[in-house]
Amino acid sequence: MERLKSILKQKTLENIDLATEISDEQLYNTIDEVINLHSKTEYISIRDKQKLRLDIFNSIRKFDILQDLIDDSSITEIMVN
């Protein structure tokens, strides 16, 4: 799954213009297009598509793997070593 996420993230970055500002909605649309295109050649379950969509968005726009922890209100402190 991590390999697929990396491939799809790279394809997403290739399909957006990093020199211009892009809205969250536009980024989500690009991610969806890349996932749908890839799923024509390799099966990806709906659950995996949803997870990939969020993971790729978080890795580009937010704090990648830390975002789930940041969004969790029960976590009050995150220490990075």
C-alpha atoms as an extended CHARMM CRD file, in Angstrom:
* protein
*
        81  EXT
         1         1  MET       CA              0.0000000000        0.0000000000        0.0000000000  PROA      1               0.0000000000
         2         2  GLU       CA              2.8580000000        2.4180000000        0.7870000000  PROA      2               0.0000000000
         3         3  ARG       CA              4.4170000000        1.7650000000       -2.6050000000  PROA      3               0.0000000000
         4         4  LEU       CA              1.1060000000        2.4620000000       -4.3390000000  PROA      4               0.0000000000
         5         5  LYS       CA              0.6380000000        5.6170000000       -2.2720000000  PROA      5               0.0000000000
         6         6  SER       CA              4.0890000000        6.8220000000       -3.2920000000  PROA      6               0.0000000000
         7         7  ILE       CA              3.4090000000        6.1620000000       -6.9850000000  PROA      7               0.0000000000
         8         8  LEU       CA              0.0290000000        7.9030000000       -6.8850000000  PROA      8               0.0000000000
         9         9  LYS       CA              1.4130000000       10.8590000000       -4.9540000000  PROA      9               0.0000000000
        10        10  GLN       CA              4.1470000000       11.3120000000       -7.5550000000  PROA      10              0.0000000000
        11        11  LYS       CA              1.6000000000       11.1560000000      -10.3870000000  PROA      11              0.0000000000
        12        12  THR       CA             -0.5780000000       13.6830000000       -8.5660000000  PROA      12              0.0000000000
        13        13  LEU       CA              2.3450000000       16.0870000000       -8.1750000000  PROA      13              0.0000000000
        14        14  GLU       CA              3.1170000000       15.7020000000      -11.8740000000  PROA      14              0.0000000000
        15        15  ASN       CA             -0.4690000000       16.7100000000      -12.7060000000  PROA      15              0.0000000000
        16        16  ILE       CA             -0.6010000000       19.9400000000      -10.7200000000  PROA      16              0.0000000000
        17        17  ASP       CA              1.1370000000       23.2320000000      -11.3560000000  PROA      17              0.0000000000
        18        18  LEU       CA              3.2030000000       23.8330000000       -8.2310000000  PROA      18              0.0000000000
        19        19  ALA       CA              3.8900000000       27.4150000000       -9.3220000000  PROA      19              0.0000000000
        20        20  THR       CA              0.2450000000       28.4110000000       -8.8540000000  PROA      20              0.0000000000
        21        21  GLU       CA             -2.0640000000       28.2310000000       -5.8930000000  PROA      21              0.0000000000
        22        22  ILE       CA             -4.4360000000       25.2880000000       -5.9740000000  PROA      22              0.0000000000
        23        23  SER       CA             -7.5230000000       24.9040000000       -3.7950000000  PROA      23              0.0000000000
        24        24  ASP       CA             -8.1600000000       21.8650000000       -1.6300000000  PROA      24              0.0000000000
        25        25  GLU       CA            -11.0440000000       20.9090000000       -3.9060000000  PROA      25              0.0000000000
        26        26  GLN       CA             -8.8300000000       21.0740000000       -6.9970000000  PROA      26              0.0000000000
        27        27  LEU       CA             -6.2060000000       18.9600000000       -5.2640000000  PROA      27              0.0000000000
        28        28  TYR       CA             -8.8160000000       16.3780000000       -4.2200000000  PROA      28              0.0000000000
        29        29  ASN       CA            -10.1140000000       16.2830000000       -7.8160000000  PROA      29              0.0000000000
        30        30  THR       CA             -6.6180000000       15.6790000000       -9.1680000000  PROA      30              0.0000000000
        31        31  ILE       CA             -5.9950000000       12.9360000000       -6.6070000000  PROA      31              0.0000000000
        32        32  ASP       CA             -9.3250000000       11.3120000000       -7.5460000000  PROA      32              0.0000000000
        33        33  GLU       CA             -8.4440000000       11.4180000000      -11.2460000000  PROA      33              0.0000000000
        34        34  VAL       CA             -5.0540000000        9.7990000000      -10.6220000000  PROA      34              0.0000000000
        35        35  ILE       CA             -6.5530000000        7.0730000000       -8.4100000000  PROA      35              0.0000000000
        36        36  ASN       CA             -9.3540000000        6.3520000000      -10.8960000000  PROA      36              0.0000000000
        37        37  LEU       CA             -6.9390000000        6.1770000000      -13.8030000000  PROA      37              0.0000000000
        38        38  HSD       CA             -4.6470000000        3.8110000000      -11.9140000000  PROA      38              0.0000000000
        39        39  SER       CA             -7.5570000000        1.6220000000      -10.8050000000  PROA      39              0.0000000000
        40        40  LYS       CA             -8.3040000000        0.8450000000      -14.4550000000  PROA      40              0.0000000000
        41        41  THR       CA             -5.1070000000       -1.2010000000      -14.6080000000  PROA      41              0.0000000000
        42        42  GLU       CA             -4.9270000000       -2.4340000000      -10.9980000000  PROA      42              0.0000000000
        43        43  TYR       CA             -7.8430000000       -3.1920000000       -8.6900000000  PROA      43              0.0000000000
        44        44  ILE       CA             -8.1460000000       -0.8740000000       -5.6950000000  PROA      44              0.0000000000
        45        45  SER       CA            -10.9930000000       -1.3870000000       -3.2420000000  PROA      45              0.0000000000
        46        46  ILE       CA            -13.2420000000        1.5330000000       -2.3620000000  PROA      46              0.0000000000
        47        47  ARG       CA            -11.9170000000        1.5380000000        1.2030000000  PROA      47              0.0000000000
        48        48  ASP       CA             -8.3380000000        1.6690000000       -0.0840000000  PROA      48              0.0000000000
        49        49  LYS       CA             -9.2520000000        4.4450000000       -2.5270000000  PROA      49              0.0000000000
        50        50  GLN       CA            -10.6770000000        6.5200000000        0.3200000000  PROA      50              0.0000000000
        51        51  LYS       CA             -7.5980000000        5.9380000000        2.4780000000  PROA      51              0.0000000000
        52        52  LEU       CA             -5.2310000000        6.7140000000       -0.3990000000  PROA      52              0.0000000000
        53        53  ARG       CA             -7.1610000000        9.8930000000       -1.1860000000  PROA      53              0.0000000000
        54        54  LEU       CA             -6.8440000000       11.1790000000        2.3710000000  PROA      54              0.0000000000
        55        55  ASP       CA             -3.2450000000       10.0080000000        2.8290000000  PROA      55              0.0000000000
        56        56  ILE       CA             -2.0700000000       11.6320000000       -0.4000000000  PROA      56              0.0000000000
        57        57  PHE       CA             -3.9030000000       14.8610000000        0.4290000000  PROA      57              0.0000000000
        58        58  ASN       CA             -2.3810000000       14.9280000000        3.9260000000  PROA      58              0.0000000000
        59        59  SER       CA              1.0900000000       14.2580000000        2.5760000000  PROA      59              0.0000000000
        60        60  ILE       CA              0.8370000000       17.1500000000        0.1090000000  PROA      60              0.0000000000
        61        61  ARG       CA             -1.2380000000       19.7190000000        1.9870000000  PROA      61              0.0000000000
        62        62  LYS       CA             -0.9650000000       18.9050000000        5.6840000000  PROA      62              0.0000000000
        63        63  PHE       CA              1.4200000000       17.1140000000        8.0520000000  PROA      63              0.0000000000
        64        64  ASP       CA              1.4760000000       13.6890000000        6.3770000000  PROA      64              0.0000000000
        65        65  ILE       CA              1.4840000000       10.8390000000        8.9220000000  PROA      65              0.0000000000
        66        66  LEU       CA              1.1660000000       13.2260000000       11.8630000000  PROA      66              0.0000000000
        67        67  GLN       CA             -2.1680000000       14.6120000000       10.6420000000  PROA      67              0.0000000000
        68        68  ASP       CA             -4.2560000000       11.7910000000       12.1650000000  PROA      68              0.0000000000
        69        69  LEU       CA             -2.6520000000       12.5010000000       15.5380000000  PROA      69              0.0000000000
        70        70  ILE       CA             -3.1790000000       16.2500000000       15.1830000000  PROA      70              0.0000000000
        71        71  ASP       CA             -6.8610000000       15.7190000000       14.3480000000  PROA      71              0.0000000000
        72        72  ASP       CA             -7.3720000000       13.4330000000       17.3610000000  PROA      72              0.0000000000
        73        73  SER       CA             -8.6960000000       15.6330000000       20.1860000000  PROA      73              0.0000000000
        74        74  SER       CA             -7.7250000000       13.0690000000       22.8280000000  PROA      74              0.0000000000
        75        75  ILE       CA             -4.0380000000       13.5650000000       22.0250000000  PROA      75              0.0000000000
        76        76  THR       CA             -2.6390000000       16.5680000000       23.8230000000  PROA      76              0.0000000000
        77        77  GLU       CA              1.0360000000       16.2630000000       23.0110000000  PROA      77              0.0000000000
        78        78  ILE       CA              3.1120000000       14.9430000000       20.1310000000  PROA      78              0.0000000000
        79        79  MET       CA              6.8340000000       14.4700000000       20.6200000000  PROA      79              0.0000000000
        80        80  VAL       CA              9.0360000000       13.9960000000       17.5750000000  PROA      80              0.0000000000
        81        81  ASN       CA             12.4050000000       12.5260000000       18.2990000000  PROA      81              0.0000000000
